[in-house]
């Protein structure tokens, strides 16, 4: 999903099999940043760093029911965050 646009990723999400309660998508910016911002209720993330992970939860029981701007961020994390915290 190197050059996938946010709209394509959104349509892909909505087409997933409902047997999958949790999914992970991997890709590159700016597409994934735009995709996360499209899904979230709150302020945009602006930048998902290299190797960053964003977890978003939806209050739905079918992927087809996911709506733009209705996701809740559970966490955002990235390894470089801990670079200066070594012992």
Secondary structure, DSSP 8 states (H G I E B T S, - for coil): --S--HHHHHHHHHTS-TT-S-------TTHHHHHHHHHBSSS------TT-EEEEE-S-SSGGG--TT-BEEEEEE-GGGGGGG--
